[in-house]
Amino acid sequence: MRFSSRGRTSRQRGFVLGAALLLAVLYFALMELLLLDSTLSLQEAQRFRSRIVAATLAESAAELAAAGMVTKPGGEVQSEDAQGTMTGTYVRNGCCSFQLSGQSTSKGVPPASARVRLQGRIVGNRVTIDYSTHSQ
């Protein structure tokens, strides 16, 4: 202590102490900004994941409802797993046209919902999709 303070006045020591305190405050402010930024990034990543899971579940619900669509006049399927819930509906209109729809809600943080709707026609054993919509 004596060696480092030799030849310095109290004013110089006060300046060094003030500069050290200022640098410490700036360092902790920078750490707080980085923490806030990482928290916002994590929340956005969770929202993105939840939306993707909901969209995937809605498509899976439509696929499950489409099982046997060439031989059946319609049907509905509901399922739930660790990712969320899904409901699929298949409606056949007349001889040739059909509509498939899937709805889902993911169990993520925060939860998200998605819908998919497909319209098309069946000629013989050939299935053609004419129109599709996806929404969240």
Helices and strands as residue ranges (DSSP letters): H 2-5, H 10-65, E 74-80, E 84-93, E 97-106, E 113-123, E 126-135
